Amino acid sequence: MLKIHPLYSSSSGNMFHIASSNTNILIDVGVSYKAVNEGLKSINLTIKDIDAILITHEHSDHIKGLPLLCRKNNNIPIYACIDTASYIKEELDDKNIESNIIAIDYNLPIKIKDIEICAFETSHDALMPCGYTLKNDDSIVTFATDLGYISPVVYDYFSKSNYAVIESNYDDTMLDFGKYPYKLKRRIKSITGHLSNKDCGQTIAKLANEGHTRFLLAHMSENNNNLEIAKQTVDSILFQNGIEPQNVEVNFASKTLSNEEYTIC
């Protein structure tokens, strides 16, 4: 069994907690160290309970809390793909911060206590971005945010899971008519940017037609998306594909601190 707590999930900062009965893992720490501790406190944990941290990529909204976290807890294993790990270690070394950075590679499983973890390649404008699949017995969660499109590799990992955490970053109309400069809009919409509500919905519909029914939408933009529009878009796409929305569990990770819990058996 695995449990997921989407503690923080937005374009401003991200941190997820995923746990088995005796293992606690964080995916990203893109909030302040104070917020890291507040998030863990909300689920009755402390940083001392964390067995490992998985980093998806080096952008600030995914590693903001690392420097102070490592300064105060330099023994916690921090896993990241090779180029990302090198970058983070160099940044911490430049600040004379000791750390326990462990480099991993795409598609090569590792084991942290009773959870098997595998990183896989995603398409984003970062050094070596990745998503993660976490497995405990028959519970398999696949986590993929910050990706410009769903590649065959990403889809394959989703299709082998029984719970999917997938990005639903922006609404096309809100982005097109929003205040962002053209260059930033183009970056967000590129294949190394972020996933739109529409692309997210189409992926969910395809997976749902293959029998997958549990999804958590994450990394929602604070300026170019909202829960109501994302839900309407996904529900509409499901309906267009002959799927009754009520037959698919679609939840939304909160943009602010949340101690909501999702269980995968």
C-alpha positions as CSV (number, residue, x, y, z in Angstrom):
1,M,0.0,0.0,0.0
2,L,1.1,3.5,-0.8
3,K,-0.2,6.9,0.5
4,I,0.2,10.2,-1.3
5,H,0.1,13.7,0.3
6,P,0.2,16.5,-2.3
7,L,1.5,19.0,0.3
8,Y,2.4,21.8,-2.2
9,S,1.7,21.8,-5.9
10,S,1.8,24.9,-8.1
11,S,4.1,26.9,-10.3
12,S,5.4,28.6,-7.1
13,G,6.5,25.5,-5.2
14,N,6.1,21.7,-5.1
15,M,6.5,19.0,-2.6
16,F,4.8,15.6,-2.4
17,H,5.0,13.0,0.3
18,I,4.7,9.3,-0.7
19,A,4.8,6.6,1.9
20,S,4.5,2.9,2.6
21,S,3.9,1.5,6.0
22,N,7.5,2.1,7.0
23,T,9.1,4.4,4.4
24,N,8.7,8.1,3.9
25,I,9.8,9.8,0.7
26,L,9.5,13.4,-0.5
27,I,9.3,14.3,-4.2
28,D,10.8,17.7,-4.6
29,V,11.3,20.4,-2.0
30,G,10.4,23.6,-4.0
31,V,9.3,25.6,-1.0
32,S,11.1,27.2,1.9
33,Y,12.6,25.1,4.7
34,K,10.0,26.6,7.0
35,A,7.2,25.5,4.6
36,V,8.8,22.0,4.3
37,N,8.5,21.6,8.1
38,E,5.0,23.0,8.2
39,G,3.9,20.6,5.4
40,L,5.4,17.6,7.3
41,K,3.8,18.8,10.6
42,S,0.4,18.8,8.9
43,I,0.7,15.0,8.3
44,N,2.3,14.4,11.8
45,L,5.8,13.9,10.5
46,T,9.1,15.7,10.9
47,I,12.1,15.9,8.6
48,K,13.8,13.2,10.7
49,D,11.1,10.8,9.5
50,I,12.1,11.2,5.8
51,D,14.1,8.3,4.4
52,A,14.9,10.0,1.0
53,I,14.1,12.9,-1.2
54,L,13.6,12.5,-5.0
55,I,14.3,15.6,-7.2
56,T,12.7,15.8,-10.6
57,H,14.8,18.7,-11.9
58,E,16.7,21.8,-10.8
59,H,14.2,24.6,-11.2
60,S,13.6,26.7,-8.1
61,D,10.0,25.6,-7.6
62,H,11.4,22.1,-7.1
63,I,14.6,22.6,-5.1
64,K,14.1,25.9,-3.2
65,G,14.2,24.4,0.2
66,L,17.3,22.2,-0.4
67,P,20.1,24.5,0.8
68,L,18.8,25.0,4.3
69,L,17.4,21.5,4.5
70,C,20.9,20.1,3.7
71,R,22.6,22.5,6.1
72,K,20.5,21.2,8.9
73,N,20.1,17.6,7.8
74,N,23.1,16.7,5.6
75,N,22.6,12.9,6.0
76,I,19.3,12.6,4.2
77,P,19.8,10.8,0.8
78,I,18.8,13.1,-2.1
79,Y,18.3,11.3,-5.4
80,A,18.4,13.0,-8.8
81,C,19.3,12.0,-12.3
82,I,23.0,12.3,-13.2
83,D,23.2,15.8,-14.6
84,T,20.7,17.2,-12.1
85,A,22.6,15.6,-9.2
86,S,25.9,17.2,-10.4
87,Y,24.3,20.6,-10.7
88,I,22.7,20.4,-7.2
89,K,25.9,19.2,-5.6
90,E,28.0,22.0,-7.2
91,E,25.5,24.6,-6.1
92,L,25.6,23.3,-2.5
93,D,29.4,22.9,-2.5
94,D,29.7,26.5,-3.6
95,K,27.8,27.5,-0.5
96,N,29.9,25.1,1.7
97,I,26.9,23.0,2.4
98,E,27.4,19.3,3.0
99,S,24.9,17.0,1.3
100,N,24.2,13.4,0.5
101,I,23.5,13.6,-3.3
102,I,23.0,10.3,-5.1
103,A,23.0,10.2,-8.9
104,I,20.7,7.8,-10.6
105,D,19.9,7.2,-14.3
106,Y,16.8,6.8,-16.4
107,N,15.0,3.5,-16.3
108,L,17.3,1.9,-13.7
109,P,15.3,0.9,-10.6
110,I,16.6,1.6,-7.1
111,K,15.2,0.4,-3.8
112,I,14.6,2.6,-0.7
113,K,13.6,0.2,2.1
114,D,10.3,-1.4,0.8
115,I,9.7,1.0,-2.1
116,E,11.1,0.4,-5.6
117,I,11.7,3.6,-7.5
118,C,12.4,4.2,-11.2
119,A,13.2,7.5,-12.8
120,F,12.2,8.1,-16.4
121,E,12.8,10.8,-18.9
122,T,10.4,13.8,-19.3
123,S,10.5,16.7,-21.8
124,H,11.2,19.9,-20.0
125,D,13.7,22.8,-20.3
126,A,16.0,21.5,-17.6
127,L,19.3,19.5,-17.4
128,M,18.0,16.0,-17.0
129,P,14.3,16.2,-16.0
130,C,12.5,13.1,-14.9
131,G,9.3,11.6,-13.5
132,Y,9.2,8.8,-11.0
133,T,7.3,5.5,-10.6
134,L,7.1,4.2,-7.0
135,K,6.1,0.6,-6.3
136,N,5.2,-1.2,-3.1
137,D,3.8,-4.7,-3.5
138,D,0.9,-4.2,-6.0
139,S,0.6,-0.5,-5.5
140,I,2.2,1.5,-8.3
141,V,2.2,5.3,-8.5
142,T,3.6,7.2,-11.4
143,F,4.4,10.9,-11.0
144,A,5.1,13.2,-13.9
145,T,4.8,17.0,-13.9
146,D,6.7,19.7,-15.8
147,L,6.6,18.1,-19.2
148,G,5.8,19.6,-22.5
149,Y,4.1,16.5,-23.9
150,I,3.4,12.9,-23.0
151,S,6.1,10.9,-24.7
152,P,5.6,7.2,-25.4
153,V,8.0,6.5,-22.5
154,V,5.9,8.6,-20.1
155,Y,2.7,7.0,-21.3
156,D,4.1,3.5,-20.9
157,Y,5.0,4.2,-17.2
158,F,1.5,5.6,-16.7
159,S,-0.1,2.6,-18.3
160,K,1.7,0.2,-15.9
161,S,0.5,2.1,-12.8
162,N,-2.7,2.0,-10.8
163,Y,-2.5,5.7,-9.8
164,A,-1.2,8.6,-11.9
165,V,-0.1,12.1,-10.8
166,I,-0.1,14.1,-14.0
167,E,0.4,17.8,-14.8
168,S,-2.5,20.0,-15.7
169,N,-0.7,23.3,-15.8
170,Y,-2.6,25.8,-17.9
171,D,-5.7,26.6,-19.8
172,D,-5.0,27.6,-23.4
173,T,-7.3,30.6,-23.4
174,M,-6.2,31.9,-20.0
175,L,-2.6,31.7,-21.2
176,D,-3.2,33.2,-24.6
177,F,-5.0,36.2,-23.2
178,G,-3.1,36.5,-19.9
179,K,-0.4,39.0,-18.9
180,Y,2.7,36.8,-19.6
181,P,5.1,38.1,-22.3
182,Y,5.0,36.3,-25.6
183,K,8.3,34.6,-25.1
184,L,7.2,33.0,-21.8
185,K,3.9,31.9,-23.3
186,R,5.8,30.2,-26.2
187,R,8.1,28.5,-23.7
188,I,5.1,27.2,-21.6
189,K,3.4,25.8,-24.8
190,S,6.5,24.2,-26.2
191,I,7.4,20.5,-26.1
192,T,9.9,21.4,-23.3
193,G,7.4,23.5,-21.3
194,H,4.2,22.4,-19.5
195,L,1.2,20.2,-20.1
196,S,-2.2,21.9,-20.8
197,N,-5.5,20.9,-19.4
198,K,-6.5,19.7,-22.8
199,D,-3.4,17.5,-23.2
200,C,-3.8,16.2,-19.7
201,G,-7.5,15.4,-20.4
202,Q,-6.7,13.5,-23.6
203,T,-4.1,11.4,-21.8
204,I,-6.5,10.6,-19.0
205,A,-9.2,9.6,-21.5
206,K,-6.8,7.3,-23.3
207,L,-5.7,5.7,-20.1
208,A,-9.3,5.5,-18.9
209,N,-10.3,3.6,-22.0
210,E,-7.6,1.1,-21.1
211,G,-9.1,0.6,-17.6
212,H,-7.2,3.2,-15.5
213,T,-9.5,5.2,-13.2
214,R,-7.5,7.1,-10.6
215,F,-5.8,10.4,-11.3
216,L,-4.4,13.4,-9.4
217,L,-3.9,16.6,-11.4
218,A,-0.9,18.6,-10.3
219,H,1.3,21.7,-10.8
220,M,-1.5,24.0,-11.7
221,S,-0.5,27.5,-12.8
222,E,-1.5,30.2,-10.4
223,N,-2.1,32.7,-13.2
224,N,-3.2,30.6,-16.1
225,N,-5.5,27.9,-14.7
226,N,-8.0,27.2,-12.0
227,L,-9.7,24.1,-10.6
228,E,-13.1,24.7,-12.2
229,I,-11.7,25.2,-15.7
230,A,-9.4,22.2,-15.4
231,K,-12.3,20.0,-14.3
232,Q,-14.6,21.2,-17.0
233,T,-11.9,20.6,-19.6
234,V,-11.1,17.1,-18.4
235,D,-14.8,16.1,-18.0
236,S,-15.6,17.3,-21.4
237,I,-12.8,15.3,-23.0
238,L,-13.8,12.2,-21.1
239,F,-17.4,12.6,-22.3
240,Q,-16.3,13.2,-25.9
241,N,-14.4,9.9,-25.7
242,G,-17.4,8.0,-24.5
243,I,-16.4,7.9,-20.8
244,E,-18.8,9.0,-18.0
245,P,-16.8,11.4,-15.9
246,Q,-18.3,10.0,-12.7
247,N,-16.7,6.7,-13.5
248,V,-13.2,8.2,-13.3
249,E,-11.7,9.5,-10.1
250,V,-10.0,12.8,-10.9
251,N,-8.7,14.8,-7.9
252,F,-6.8,18.1,-7.9
253,A,-3.7,18.9,-5.9
254,S,-4.1,22.1,-4.0
255,K,-2.0,25.1,-4.9
256,T,-1.5,25.9,-1.2
257,L,-0.6,23.6,1.8
258,S,-2.9,20.6,1.9
259,N,-2.8,17.5,4.0
260,E,-5.2,15.6,1.7
261,E,-4.4,11.9,1.5
262,Y,-4.9,9.4,-1.3
263,T,-4.4,5.7,-0.7
264,I,-3.3,3.2,-3.4
265,C,-3.9,-0.5,-2.5
